[in-house]
Amino acid sequence: MTDRKKQAMLLGLGLDNRDGHKRITRGDDFYLVGGSEETHEKMVETTIRFHEKLDRKGKVLADLSREEFRDLMQEAAGK
């Protein structure tokens, strides 16, 4: 068995850009690309809320199960 550290990356992709502006926001474990100004801002806000919830749980993205990820993301997105 290897001692490789488990890694994870959150990728957000906005497909509704019509103004030609290239929007990219990145962090240690996320990369948000594209979208209209409104869509990109929503992705950024959701990612911030998601990471705040993750911090309160004392976890990092790679620690989450699929179910935990889904639940936290839905909460962060306000759904």
C-alpha positions as CSV (number, residue, x, y, z in Angstrom):
1,M,0.0,0.0,0.0
2,T,1.3,3.5,-0.9
3,D,1.3,6.5,1.3
4,R,-0.2,8.8,-1.3
5,K,-2.3,11.6,0.0
6,K,-5.9,11.7,-1.3
7,Q,-6.5,14.8,-3.4
8,A,-9.6,16.4,-4.7
9,M,-10.4,19.5,-6.9
10,L,-13.7,21.3,-7.3
11,L,-14.3,22.4,-10.9
12,G,-17.0,25.0,-11.7
13,L,-17.8,25.6,-15.4
14,G,-20.1,28.4,-16.6
15,L,-21.4,28.0,-20.1
16,D,-23.6,31.1,-20.5
17,N,-21.0,33.7,-21.3
18,R,-22.0,35.9,-24.2
19,D,-19.7,39.0,-23.6
20,G,-16.4,37.3,-24.5
21,H,-14.9,38.1,-21.1
22,K,-12.7,35.3,-19.7
23,R,-13.5,34.7,-16.1
24,I,-11.3,32.5,-14.0
25,T,-11.2,32.2,-10.2
26,R,-9.0,29.6,-8.5
27,G,-7.9,28.5,-5.1
28,D,-6.0,25.7,-3.5
29,D,-8.7,23.1,-4.3
30,F,-11.0,24.8,-6.7
31,Y,-11.1,26.2,-10.3
32,L,-14.0,28.2,-11.6
33,V,-14.1,29.0,-15.3
34,G,-16.4,30.9,-17.6
35,G,-20.0,32.0,-17.2
36,S,-21.6,35.4,-17.5
37,E,-20.7,37.9,-14.8
38,E,-23.8,36.9,-12.8
39,T,-23.2,33.1,-13.2
40,H,-19.5,33.4,-12.3
41,E,-20.3,35.5,-9.2
42,K,-22.8,32.9,-8.1
43,M,-20.2,30.1,-8.5
44,V,-17.7,32.2,-6.4
45,E,-20.3,32.9,-3.7
46,T,-21.4,29.2,-3.6
47,T,-17.7,28.1,-3.4
48,I,-17.0,30.4,-0.5
49,R,-20.1,29.2,1.4
50,F,-19.1,25.6,0.7
51,H,-15.6,26.1,2.0
52,E,-16.9,27.9,5.1
53,K,-19.2,24.9,5.8
54,L,-16.2,22.6,5.2
55,D,-14.0,24.5,7.6
56,R,-16.7,24.4,10.3
57,K,-16.7,20.6,10.0
58,G,-12.9,20.6,10.2
59,K,-12.6,18.8,6.9
60,V,-11.0,19.3,3.5
61,L,-12.6,18.5,0.2
62,A,-10.7,15.2,-0.1
63,D,-12.2,14.0,3.2
64,L,-15.8,14.1,1.9
65,S,-17.8,11.2,0.7
66,R,-20.0,11.8,-2.3
67,E,-23.0,12.1,-0.1
68,E,-21.3,14.7,2.2
69,F,-20.1,16.6,-0.9
70,R,-23.6,16.7,-2.4
71,D,-25.3,17.7,0.9
72,L,-22.8,20.5,1.6
73,M,-23.0,21.8,-2.0
74,Q,-26.8,21.9,-1.9
75,E,-26.7,23.8,1.4
76,A,-24.1,26.2,0.0
77,A,-26.2,26.7,-3.1
78,G,-29.3,27.4,-1.1
79,K,-31.2,24.4,-2.4
